[in-house]
Amino acid sequence: MVSEKMKALGVKKSVIREIFEYAKKRKAEIGADKVFDYSIGNPSVPAPAIVNETLKELIENTEPTALHGYTSAQGDLGVRTAIADYIKSTYKTEADPNLIYMTVGAAASLTISFNALITPNSDEEIIAFAPFFPEYRVFVEKAGAKLTVVSSPAPDFQVDLPAFEKALNEKTRAVIVNSPNNPTGVVLSESTVIAMCEILKKAEKKYGHPIYLVSDEPYRELVYGDVKVPYLTNYYDDTIVCYSFSKSLSLPGERIGYIFVSPKVQDAGDVYAAILGAGRALGFVCAPALFQYLIPNCLGKTADISIYDTNRTLLYEALTSYGYTCAKPDGAFYLYVKAFEDDAYAFYERAKKYELLLVPGDDFGCGGYVRIAYCVTTEQIKNSLPAFKKLAEDYKAGK
């Protein structure tokens, strides 16, 4: 006997992963250059030079048993101190290394945090703003909570503040914020953040318990121009930051990130203790040591995001000239494009005929759209434009 729920998750992968696997198969059949795979947020831009330089230095100058041995369960204190110092100096907010927990990427950060905050069998709720990363539902439900979805209306995909206020209730335990957003690339404005946090403060007072703001931040540094991404601990005390270096440093396969509990959180020590306990219960202790030790040298560094900016501009301008509609992203590396029909899966199937692999938006909580991950080579984007144009022309011709 096995868990039928876990079996179902194993049999049916996320829609993103399903298309990613199809892309690999299709590339083997007809050649990688003929398949325009926009499925997964897998950076094509190399990690910055400091990554390889630091790894080389660590390997050559650190005693192997120290380099590859266990760290403390919550992560090496020196690494956590470097992160706390960086947070304090960069975001002008309080930070304590003893409230930081090193993790295997943002997925582990979120999973640990939700399990730390949720009381099993309590009917507690966590709110997410649609469109949202589909795995939120898996993580939240595994922790024993209900995912409550509040839609963020197009075209700007900012928070629907009246709907958010209405969704809050005595069972609300946490709210997930993802800015820059996956799948839209939209950054929440400071005015939106201030208004959202005021609503949360009123709700905390009304219901008499903390409502945690969980900030999912794998794309924080991936912004274009002078766009500001508000650091939420400066706006709301009960904030937990779930960070990953996967996108900023182009290290998605290395799985390294952290949880940061703001010292301003009510009973921050207890919240952190619950995070320690959840990490222990889930088996997420001692994140990869080598990549922990890498981090202090790489804080604030990024891969060459000018390449993503080039891709963003090229793709956005071409698609909108062909008649597609989407919000221009200020961050991350995604376009969320309105399909030419209500059924995004049907649109996806038609796009496949031109070897365009786009992710239907239904699992993101917002149907009628497809996500395009433009963290691919600029060459792929240029080569795919005729296919995007032909797809649009087919719809216009009623084919």
N, C-alpha and C positions, 0 to 999 in steps of 0.2 A: 504493500500500500504506500502511496505517496500523496503529498498535498496536491489536490486537484487544482487549487489556485496557482501554486508554483508551477505545476505542469503546464497550465494554460499560458503562463507568462513565458515559459521556455519554448513551447511549441510555436507560439505567435510572437515573433520579435517585434520591436518597435517598427513603425512604418519607415522610419529613417534607415534603420539597419536592414530591413527587407530590401529596400531599393539599392542600398549600398552593395549588398551581396549580389543582387541582380546585375548591377553595373560591372562588378568584377567578372561575372560569368559572360556578360555580353562583350566586354573588352577582349576576353580570351577567344571569343568566336569571330569577331570582325576587326579587331585591332583597337588599341586604346585611343588612337587619334580620331577614330570615327564615332566614339561614344562621348556625349557631353554630359558628364556626371556632375550634377549639382545637388547631390543628396545629403552629404554629411559635412559637418563643420570641422574638416580635417585640414589644418593649415598647410598650404603649399609653400609658404615663405619659410626659408630656413631659420633656425634659431639664431639669435645674435652671437657674434664671435665670442663674447664673454662666457657663454655657456660651455663651449668646447675647451676654451682656455682654462676655465676653472676646473672642469672635470679632469683635464690632463694634469693640472697642478695637484689636485687632490690625490689622484692615483699615483703620481710619481713621488709625492712628498708626505704621504700619510701612511702610517703603519696599517697594513691590511686588516688586522682584526679590529682596529678602531674604526676604520673606514666602513667596513661591511658588517660590523656587529650591531647588536640591538642599541637603540637609544632608549631614553625614558619612554614609557607608554604614550605620553602626550607629546613627545617630540623632544629633541635636544634643546636644553635651556639656552645655549648660546644662539641658536637659530631663532628661537622664539623671542629672545631679547632683541635681536636685530630687526625682526619684523615689528615688534612693538615700537622700537625707536623710529622706524620708518613711518609707521602710521602716525605717530605723534608729530613728527617733523613735517610730513607731507599734508596731512589733513587737519592739523591743529586741533586734535581731539585727544582725550585721555586714552591710554592703552597700557596694559599690564601683561608682561610675558606669562604670568601665572594664570591668565585668562585666555590663552591661545593654545589651540590643540592642532597639531600637524596631522594632515589627512592624506589619503590617496585620492586627491582631486575633489572637485566640487560635488560630485555625486555622493561621495562618502560624507562630505561636510553636511550636506542637506539631510541625508539619511540619519546620521548621528543626531543632528539637531532636532529633527522631528521626533525621533524616539526618546530624546531627552525631555521634550516638552509635553508629550501626549500621555495622558492617563489611559491605559488599556480599558476597553469596554465602557467608555464614558460618553460616547456620542459627541466627542469634541470635534471642532471643525477648524480647518485651515483654509484661508481664502487665497486664491490666485487670480490674477488679472489676465483674461484672455485677450489676444493669443498668448499661450505659455508653452514652455518646453514640456512635451508630453510625459516625460518620466516623472514630473511632479506628482501626477496621479498615482503612479506606482509607489513612489516613496511615501506619500502621505497615507495611502491605504495600508501599506505594510506596517506603518507605525500605529495603525489602529484608529485613524481619524477619517473624517469625511472631507473631501475636497469640494469647497464651495467656489463656484466660478462667477466672477464679475466681469462682464464684457467691457472692453475698452474700444470705443467706437472709432471707426475709420472717419476721416483719412489720417488723423494725427496719432491715434491710438494712445492718447493720454487717458488717465484714470477717469472713469465715469463716477464723479464724486457722490452725487445723490444715490446712485445704485450701490456704491461701496458702503455708504453710511447705513443704508437700509439692510444690507447683508450682514452687518455686524450684529451679534447677539451674545447672550450669556455663555453660549457654547464655543464662541470663537477663541481659539488659543493662540493663533499666529496668522500673520499675513506675509505672503511671499512677494518680494519685489525683485524684478530682474531688469536692470537698466545699466548699459544698453541692452535692449531686449532681443531675445531669440524667440520668435522668428522675424520680427519687424525691423530690427536695427534702430528703433526709436529710443531716444533718451528722455526720461521723465524730466520735465522742466522743474526749476526750483519752485515756481509758484504752485505747480501740481504737488510737489513733495510737501511743501509747507501746509497746503490745504489738507492733504491726506493725513499728515501727522496730527493736525489739529482735531480732525475727526477721530483719530485713534485715541488721543488724550481724553476726549470727551467720553468715548466708549469705556476706557479703563475706569474712569471715575464713576460712570453709570453702573457698570457691572461689578466693580469692586475687586478686580483682579488684573494682573498684567496681561496684555495682549502683545505678543512679541512680533516685532518686524524682522523678518528673516531676509537679508539682502543677499541675493545670489549674484556673485560678481566675477564671472570668468572673463567678461569683456570690458571691464572697467577702463583699461588703458587704450582700447581700440576705438578711438573717437577721432573725428575729422574736423579740421579747422579749429575754432576757438570754443567748441562746445564744452560746457561744464557738466560733469556728472556729480550731482550733490552726494556728499558722503553722509550717510543717513544717521550716524551716531551724533552728528551735529544738529540734527533736527528732532530726534526722538530718542529718549533715554533707553527704552527697552528694545534695543537693536542688537541683533546677532548677525555678523558678517560671515558669509560662506564664500571663500575665495579659492581660485584655482590659477596656477601658472600655465595651464595648458595652452591657452590662446595667446596670452601676452608674450610668452617665450617660445611659442611653437613647440610645446612639449606634451601633446595630448596623450601619447603612449606611455609617458613616465609616471603619470598619476601622482601629482604632488600639489597640495594646497593646504589650507588651514581654516579653522573656525576661530573667530575673534568675538569674544563676549565683551561688550562695552562695560567698563567699570561702573557706568551709570545705570546699568540694568538693576531693577529691584532684586535684592538677594542674589547678586551676581555670583557670589561664591557657591551658593546652592545650585544655580543654573550650571555653572562650570562643573561642579561635582556630578550633576546628572549627565553632562556631556561625557565626562570621564567614564561613568558607568555604562552609558549607551555604547561608547566606543569599545569598551571591554566586552559587553554582551554580544555585540555584532562581530567581534573579532577584528575590529579596525584599530589595532594598537601598533605603535612603532611604524610610522610611515617610512617608506624606503630611505634608508640612512644616507646613501650616497647623494640622493637628490635633495634631502634636507640640507646637507652641508654645502650644496651648490648655491642655495638660495641667498645667503647674505651678500654675495658678490653681485647678484643679479637683480636685487630689488630696484624697481623703477626703470629697469631696462625692458625693451621690447624688440621683437622682430621688426623688420622694415615694413611698417604699416602704410607707407606711401604706395606700396604695390596694391594693397587692398583699396586704397583711395582711388588709384587709377582704374582698377576693376569696377569699383562702385560707379564712378562717373561714366565710364564707357558703357556699362550694361544699362544703367538707369536711363541715360540719354537715348540709347538705341531703342530700348523697349518702349519708352513713352512715345517716341516718334513713330513706332509701329502701331500704336493704339492701346498698349497695355497701361494699366493703372496701378500705381503703388505709391506708398509713402517713401520719400527719399530718406534713406537711413543716415542718421548722424553718428552711428557707431556700430560695433560688431562687424560681421561680414555676411549679412543676409539681406535679400529683398523679399518682401511679402507681396506677391503680385495677385491682383484680382483675376480670376479665371474668366474666360469668355463664355462660361455657362455656370449655372448654380452648382452642378455636380463636379467638385474638384477632382474626384477620382476618374470621371469620364474625361475630363480635360487632361489629366495625367496620362491616361491611356492613349489619347490622341497624340500628345507630345512625344510619347515613346516611338511612334512611327517615324519620327525625325531624329531618333536617338537622343532626345532631350529628356533627361531624368530629373524631374521636379517633384518635390514632396507635397502631397495633398495636405491642406490645412485643417482637415476635420479633427485630427488628433491634437492639434494645437488649441482646440476649443473655439475655432472660428472657421466655419466652412465657407466654400466658395473662393478660396485663395490657394496658392501654392507657394512654398518657400523655395528660394533659390540661394544656395550657399556659394557666394562668389569668392571664396578663399581658394580658388583654383588658379591655374596659370593664366596670364593675360592672353596667351596664345589660344587657349581653349575658348575663352570668351569671344575673341575675334572670329574664330572658326565656327562658332555656334550661332552667330548672329543671322546668317541666312536661314537657318532652321527656325529660329524664333520668328523671323519675318514671314516665312512661308506658313507657319502655324497660324499667325494672325490673319493672313490673307485668306486662308481656308475658311476661317470663321466668318470673315466679312463677306465671303462669296456664298456663305450658307452651305458649304460642303459638309 
